């Protein structure tokens, strides 16, 4: 059985439609930043259920939509699952080093907090 | 006549109170990003009146307050002028390379737009 993308395709900005301001806004929320850190660490497509977030399901859906509509992540339906992946190649082509620098900054901040932040649970 | 800071000191976060999420939020607005780019280019303390922004005075004041409260800029009264400077040293100490990467990304985006964005007027 194949896992081809379902016809329920979701809207994504093309690479040249991605705006720096929207990317920074997407990354400026603690829950969204945590999602992005998890995705960068795993380096694979992840379903929304992978993420154990301290927010409601509808809020989670909202955060994933902001990440998708800003161009930070790609969401694809495979069967009944919605899978998420970072658009690292697109972001690096547009804004070299930005995603990596933000991820390093987030790691540094978490380390200074002694790993006690919810984002590091 | 000296230009010592007036007693009307404004609240700023200490270096260790600066949060990555707040910095990214501050930089995620086109007008605020333009202010930061102008300040980085000039490399000196600038009064709010230096900036020719396409927004009202009260909106301008709001944007400067967001930049100050997030830790991106320092605002000091000197006589009747409120002078603004980037907190580049603080940001680089906390989040190495972040400000420079965002500024480079903003410049790249502006260049792709052919310099026709309002932010480059």
Interface residues (C-beta under 8 A of the other chain):
Chain A: X16 X19 X20 X21 X22 X24 X25 X27 X28 X29 X30 X33 X94 X95 X96 X97 X98 X101 X102 X104 X105 X106 X108 X109 X112
Chain B: X16 X19 X20 X21 X22 X24 X25 X27 X28 X29 X30 X33 X94 X95 X96 X97 X98 X101 X102 X104 X105 X106 X108 X109 X112
